[in-house]
């Protein structure tokens, strides 16, 4: 466990301040410790707070445990091909922090970051103000739960939860449940409710899916051998679009299996296209259910094609298996859902997250509010981002790849120490609060990849 005696000293100075005590911040701390670079890690909650507070009771990783390979702390359990559940993930991170006595200060939130005219940075926190020569922003991308404004038009009696608030089926009153969104969270929460015997209505989106196993191995193992997790985002022609792609849905539950929405429908789940409008208790859907199901299957089968080609090229002895055959087809495109008539009493919004960087008063964001950087190194000398999806590779936001990015930034930190750089950046026009008002209730967080 982290020592509770550590605290932030108002007016204190650190060579490096790391903001965020999840896997990214801890990996950064490990590399800084290896290089004897003084630093402090600020965590607004507790180590691994996002995993503790924003995951449901049956949550588990969708990547095998062997991919949990943080610097100096590879997975050491007896189920390398299994999938850690929520509490095991938290324990893994706590043990990691304790293994090198990470200088984490828990319960302290960074509330403002600005450049100092004389160089370096000022970090205001809930426990005082710090200064730093360099800052690593490792707070992740999933900061603001997003739900569409149309949610406000649901009848008052409907219980609404965002996926970050969902814990188990008992939170929702008796009756049918509508889940909106079919990214990883939406599909897994729909399955959780379905397995608990609840009648589920699922509004689908365009997220792709992937098979859990194919030709004798976990698909993640094949993709890892094929170099997918180490391919740089800059190797893609549409690098900017790649960063905002939705993750493939699959699950590690009960040892790992496919998530097949068609199978859910065959077994009684009600599927719809994308939710397009709410008029009181009447919901309307786009006529794209077939398109969404076919698109998800096509991606999954395309991944299998690439695995087949890899096996053939390398001459690998791997068992063959038949390809997927759809187990259900929609008879029609359902256009509406009357909540009262269907007995729907609760809605789970699995509609993703946005970023809230209004507390960062530095001109480092593009027109969509995304931080501009090259492998985490921003245009503001001494300021870095870590742990973002596709920061550099597909593995950048995961346990498997965040350590390599942290090592790269540690080298940048060392190089910066040997330079004298004036960081007094200024705004070309306006002020930070004029361009992004901190108290504007109509402000909408820039969307993060789902």
N, C-alpha and C positions, 0 to 999 in steps of 0.2 A: 504494500500500500504506500501511497505517497505520504511523506511526512507532512503533518498538519502545522508544524512549527514554521514552515517557510511562509514568508509574506512579502508583499510588495512594499518597498520603502519609498514613500512619497519623496520625489526629488532624486531618487537613485538613478545611476547610469549603468548601462550594460553594453558590452560590445555588440551583442545581438539579442533582440527580442523576437521570440517565436510566438505567434498568436494561434492557438489551437492545440489541444492536447489529445487529439485522436491519433490514428496510425501515421498520418503525414507529419504532424508536429513532433511525435516521438521519434520517428525515423530521422528527422532533421536534427533533433537533439542528440541522438546517438552519434551521428557523423561529426557534429560539432565537438562532442565530448572526446571522440577519438583524436581530434586535432587540437585538443586543449584550448578551445575557444570559449571564453566566458559567455554565458547566455542564461536566459530565463524563459520558461515556457508558460504562457498565460492560458488558463483554461477556465471558461466562465462557469462550467459545471463541475464535473469530475472527469478523470481520465476515461476516455471512451464514452463521453456523455451522450453523443448522438445515438450510439448503439443501445445505451440504457433506456433512453426516454422516447425514442422515435421508432421503435420496432415492436411489433406485436409479439404475443407470448410464444407462438410457435415459429417465429422467424428463424431462418438458418441461412447460411451462405449458399450461393448458387455456384461457387467455384470450389473445387476440392481442397481439403485441408493442406495438401502439400504445396498449394500456392500461397499459403500464409508463410511468407519468407521475409519478414522484416529484418533489417540489418542486425546481425549478431543474435537473432532470435528466431531461427526456423522452427516450424511446427515440430514438436517432439512427442506428440501423443502416439497412440497405438491404432489410429484410424486415419491414415494419410489420405485414403481415397474417400473418406466420409465428408460430412459437411457440418461444421460447428454450428450449434444453436446460439441464440442471443447471449445467454449468460456465459457460455464458454468463450465467446468472442471477447466479452468484457474482461473475463479472467485472463485471457491471453494478453490483452493490452496492459492490464495491471501488472502482470508478471514481467512484461517487457520493460515498463517504466522502472520497476524495482530492480531489474537485473543490472542496470548501470546507474542507479540512483539519479534518475532524470530530474533536473531542477524545475519541476512543475509546481506552479502555484495555482491551486484549485479555487473556484468560487470568485475569480476575478475576471471581469469582462473588459475588453478594450472598447472604448467609446469614441475615441477620436485619434486620428493619425494625421500628422502634418509634418512638413519639412521644416527644419530650423534654419534661419538665415545663415548661421555660422557653419552649417553642415550637420548631417545626421538627422535624427527624427525625434519628434516629441510624441509620446504615446500616453494619452489620457485613459485612465481606467476607473473602475468603480472603487478602487482602493488608493487612488492617488495618481500622480503624473510621473512617468519615467522618461528618460532620454536614452537613445540608442544610436550607435554608429550605423547599424544595419537592422532591417526588419524582414522577417519571413512570415508571410500570411498563409497559414496552413489551416484555416477554419473551414475549408471545404466549400462546395457549391450549393449545398442543400440547406439554405438558411431560412427562406420564407415559404411556408406552405401556400400553394396556389390553389384557389378554387374560383371558378368563373363567376362573374357578377350575376349570372342568371340564377345562381343558387339562392339569391335573396328573394326570388319569386316563388320558392317552394312554400306550401302551406305551413303555418306556424307549428302544427303538431308533428311534423316530420323531424325526427332526430337526425342531425347531420354531423358526420365526423370526417375530418381529413385523414388520409392514410397514416399520417404521422401521429394521429391521436388514437387510432384503432389498436386495441389490445387483444380482444377476443369477442366471440359472438354474444356473450352475455351483456356486453355494453349496450346492445341494441334491443329495443322492446320486441315482444313477440310479434310475428308477422313477417312478410316478405321484406327482402333487402335489395336495394339497387346499388350496384357498384359501377362507378363511372371511370373508365380508363382501363386499358389492357397493357400497360407497361408491366414491369416485373412486380411491383407492389399490387397493382390492381388484380392481376391474374392470381397471385398467391393468396390475396385476401379473399377473392371470390372462391377459391378452392377451400380455404379455411372455413368459410361460412357453409359451403356446400357439404363438406365432410361432417360438419356439426349438425346436419340435417335441416339447415335453413333453406327456404325457397329463395333462389337468387336470380335477379335480373342483372344482366351485364351489358353495359353500353361499350362497344368495342371501339378501338382506334386502329391506327396503321402500324403499331409496333410489330416487329418481326419475331419469329420464334426460332428456337434451335433444339435439336434432339439432345437428350441427355447422354445417350450412349449410341455408338455406331461402330460396327465391325469390330466388336470385342473390347472397345475402350471408351472411356468418357471422352466426349467430343472436345472438351477443354484440353485433354492430353494431346489429342491429334493437332489441334490448333496451336498449342504451345510448340510442338515439334516442328510445325510448319512455319514458325516465326511470326505468327499473327500478333502475338502480344508484345513483340519487340519492334514491330514496324512503326517507323516514325510518322507522325501526322503530316509532316512536310513531304512525305513520299507520295501523298495522294494529290491528284490534280484539283480536287475540290476540298482542300484541307479545311477551309473555313466551315463548310457544311458538315464535314465529318465530326467536328467537335460537338455538334448539336444533334447527332443521330440518337435515336432512342435505342436503349439496350434490348437485346433479345430476351424473351421470357422463357424461363425454364425453372426448375426447382431442385433443391437438394433435400427436400423433405422425405423422411422415411428411407434414407439411403440414396435418394436421387431418382428422378423420373421426368418424363416429358410433361409439359402442360399443353394439353390438346383441348382447345375450346370446343371443337366439334364433339369430343367425347363428353364434355360437360353438358352440351345441349342434348346429346343422345340420352344422357342420364337425368334429364329434367330441368337443367338450367335454361333460362330464357335469354336468348341473345338478340342484340339490336345493333344497328349501325351507330355512328357517332351521334351523341346527344347534340341537337342543334338548337332547341328552344324549350323554354318552360313557360307555360301559361297557367299559373295556379297549380292545380293538381293534374294537369294534362302535359305530358312530355312528348316532344316530337324528335324524330331521329332521321338522320340522312340515310338515303337508300344505298349504303355502301357496306352492308354486312358481308355479302358474298365477296366483294373486293377485298375487304380486310382479312377474311379467312384465307382466301386464295393467296394473297400477298404474303402472309405469314408462312404458309406452307411452302411457297416458292423459295423464300429465303432459306428455310430449313433444308429443303432438297438441294438447293445450290451449294450449301456448305458441305453436304454429303458428296456432291459431285467433285468438289475440290479435294476432299479427303480421298476419294477413289483415285483421282489423278495422282495425288501424292504417293499413295500406296503402290500404284502401278509404276511410277517413275523410279521409286526407290527399291522396287522388287521386294516389298515387305510381305511376309506371310501372315495374312490376317483373314479371319473368317468372313465369308460373305453373308449378307442378309437381305431379305426382300425390302423394297422401298415402301414408304408410307402410302396407304390407301385411305382416302377420307372416309370416316365412319359415319358422317352425317352431312347432309346438305340442307340449307334453309329452303323451305317450300315457298317462302315469300320474303319480302323485305318489310318487316314490321315498321309501320310509320309512326305509331303513337303508343303511349302507355298511360292509362288512367290509374293514378296511384291509389285512389280510394277503391276502385273496382277490383284492382289486383291485390289489395290488402298490403301495399307497401307502407311500412312504418319508419323505415330508416334508409339513409343514403350514405355511402362511403365514397368520398371524392378522392380518387387516385389520379389526380391531375397534376402531379409534379410539384416542383419547387422553383423558387426564384432566388436571385442574389440580392443582398442589401449591403451595398458598399458606400452608403451615404456618409458613413463615419470616416471614410478615407478621403481626406481633402488634398488630393494630388491629381494632376491631369494625366492619368494613365489609362483611361477607359475609351473604348470606341463608341460609335454612335448608338450601339445597342446596350451599352453599359457593361460590355465584356472587357476584362483587363487585357491590355495589349502587352504581349511578352514574347520572348523567344526562349522556349524551354524553361519558363518560369522566371526569366530575367527580364525585368521591366525596363522602360526607358528612363526611369528614375534611379540613378545609381545607388546601389545598396538596398533596394527594395525588390522582394521576390515573392512569387506565388508558388505554392506547392499543394499537390493533392487534387488538382482539378482534373476532370475527365479529359483524356486526350491532351494533357499538358504537353506530353511529348509522344507517348505511345498509348496503345489501347490499355496497357497495364498501369498507366500513370495514376489513375484514381483508385487502384486496387492494392491489396496487400502484396501482390506479386511484383508490381513495378514501381511503387512509390519510393522504395529504398534507393533505386538507381537514380531517380530524379533528385532525391535528397543529397546523394553523394555528389552529383553534378553541381548542385547549388552550394554545397559546402566548399567545393573548389573555387566557386565564384566569390564566396565570402572571404576566403583566404586571399585571393587575388585583389579584392577590393581593399583589404587591410593595408596593402602595400602601395595604394594610390591615394593621393589627396584630391578629393572631388568635392566641388561645391554643389550641394543638393538643394539650393534655394530656388526650386522651380516655382514659376508663377502662372497664374491663369491668364489666358490671352484676353478673356472678356468675362465680366460678371464675377460672381463669387461662387464657391461650392454650394452654398445654400440657395442661391438664386437659380442655379441650374438644376438642383435636386433638393427641394425643400424638405428638411428633416421632419417637419410636423404636418406635411400635406396629406390629409387622409385619403385623397384621391390618387396618391402615388401608387404605381403598380410596379412591383419588382420585376426586373429583367428576367426572363425565363432561363432556367438552367436546363441542361439536357435531362430528359425524363428518366 
